[in-house]
């Protein structure tokens, strides 16, 4: 099976021992994206909606670098620090996806890196 790393300057650079995304055959696995501004490497200011929008923009950039878009996503996982934000996170996520609806899980976690309120990862398929 072929494995290729995907990297783009239009999404935050990895700050640890991981990559932005990796192909495994026809599947692209993205690393989780939080609301880091790719230009500064710093967390954006704003509420959980703004953080969700930035995480989705980061994921869009990674998918674009891989030659894909959100319609190729088959599964996503959303991690939130407070499920009370589910409705607004869900609305921002759905807005970014348009009409496409991949399988999804949403999980509340105790904490996320850099104080983020939301992190999103995706699995996409080519072909």
TARA-V256439 format. One record per backbone hydrogen bond with DSSP energy under -1.0 kcal/mol. NH is the residue of the N-H (numbers start at 0). CO is the residue of the C=O. Records with the same first field share a line. If there is no record, write none. Layout:
NH: CO, CO
This chain:
5: 20
17: 15
20: 5
21: 28
22: 3
23: 26
24: 1
26: 23
27: 123
28: 21
29: 121
30: 19
32: 119
35: 33
36: 41
40: 36
43: 34
50: 46
51: 47
52: 48
53: 49
54: 50
55: 51
56: 52
57: 53
58: 54
59: 55
60: 56
61: 57
62: 58
63: 59
64: 60
65: 61
66: 63
67: 62
71: 68
72: 69
73: 122
74: 122
75: 102
76: 120
77: 104
78: 118
79: 106
80: 116
84: 81
85: 82
88: 84
89: 85
90: 86
91: 87
92: 88
93: 89
94: 90
95: 91
96: 92
97: 93
99: 96
102: 73
104: 75
106: 77
108: 79
114: 111
115: 112
118: 78
119: 32
120: 76
122: 74
123: 27
124: 71
125: 25
